[in-house]
């Protein structure tokens, strides 16, 4: 193999193509196109091209799902039929929380119109495209979010809390889709219909992240009342805080602290000041981290902690709290 003139290392696929075809640098190439350009499959392999699936070669192994989806497109287009990304793949592309994020080497999920979905390395094929509503996302065909949510209900490992978190994400900016989620869960012969209907009843508008959705479920399952979500606390014209969960009858808040509360210096300083303001108003805010939600025993302990703190508490005194239901 030709060595790079400066580093004495084998050239990368991009360098190899650049040396032979200076103007031809596609992100992904089908074997048919490569052959027409004078590149045999063996030559592509020796040059270090990555093969995500049969019939396509890629210059660089994708680091993320979007790159992988774009790499897979030539293979799917060559099939000749209509197709779209679906299930976990579409969910992650659309920004919905999934049980397990895509990692390099994972397959992508595709839905097609006929009853013979693609069976090849790198793909999980599903039939039923004719029943699904489609959208375009960054130039890629995907199943729409509501239908994707229903598809997740029939996938292995997806439990009610995963579906609630995904549903909360869908209605966060589209509260008008709450009814659509109920309707798609009630569709006849729907896989996972029972847990989809349970999840649809628990979806709420206002959850800002998947951990906040899970926190709400854990606490209500432990016997806490249903909280209000995203309640604002103001001091004059200054927004002091937005509580993830708030119980106005208890003057009690629950706040999920993601890792940025630890790593962001400004967020860390704000978190040190807020408790003094809360105390003056009779508000108690309990921070929660990922560790508190990691295992069933830790969740049980968290629920018991909130319940014990809530005992005997009353509303906050003179706090300027803002929420549509207050």
C-alpha positions, 0 to 999 in steps of 0.5 A: 500500500502507498505510504503517506509522503510526510507521516510514513503511515498508510493514507486514510480513505479520504487521502487515498481518494483525494490522490486518485480523484481530487474532485470526488469526495462523497461521504458515502458511495455505493459499490456500483458507483465505485466500480464505475469510477474504477474502484474495485471492492477489493481496492476499497477494502485495502484502502480502509473504507468502512462497510456499514452494510452490504453494497455501500462504503463510507470514508469515515466510520460515523461517530453519531446516528445522523452520520450513520443514517446518511451513510445508510441512505445509498443502500436504502435508495438502491432498494427501489422502494419507499422507506423511512427511518423508524422505531428507536432510530427515528426517535433519536433522530427526532430528539426523543429520549430512548432506552439506549442511545445509538452507538457505533456498530448498532443497527438502524431501524427502517420501515418499508411498504411491503411485507419483506423488510430489508434483511442485511447487516446493519439494518432492522427492517419493519413492514407497515410504512403504508400505515405510518405518517412520514416527515422529513428531518434534515433531508431524511425520511422519518416516521412522525413522532406520535407514530414513533412513540407507539412503535417504541411500545412494542419494542423489547425493553421499553417500559412505561417510564420510557414511554412516558419520558418520550411522550412528555418530550413530544408534548413539551412544545406541542401540547395539542398532541396529547390526544393524538398519543391516546388515539394511537395507543388505542389503535386496534392490534397495536403491539404493546397497547396495554403499556402504551395506554398506561403511559398515555394516561401519565404523560404531562405537559411541562417536563423538561427532560427524561429524568424529570419525567422519571422523577415525577413517576417515582414520587407519585408512585410513592404516594406524593400528590401530583405536582405542578411542573415548571413553576416559576419563582419571581422576586420583583422583576427577577426570575429566581428559579423554575422548579421542575416539580412543585407542590403548592399545598406543601411549599415543597419543590423537587429539582433534578440536578443534571451534571451541569449543576456540578461542572458549570461554575455559574450554575453551581454558584446560583445553587448556593444562593437559592436556598437562602431565598427559598427559606425566607419564603417558606419554600423547601427545595429537595435536589435529586441526582441520577444516583437517586434514580439509579436502582429500585432501592434508591428510588424507594428511599427517595420516595420515602424521603419526600413523603417524610419531608412533606408531612406537616408542611404548608404553603409558602408565605408570600412567594410570587409563584407563577404557573397557569394553575396557580 
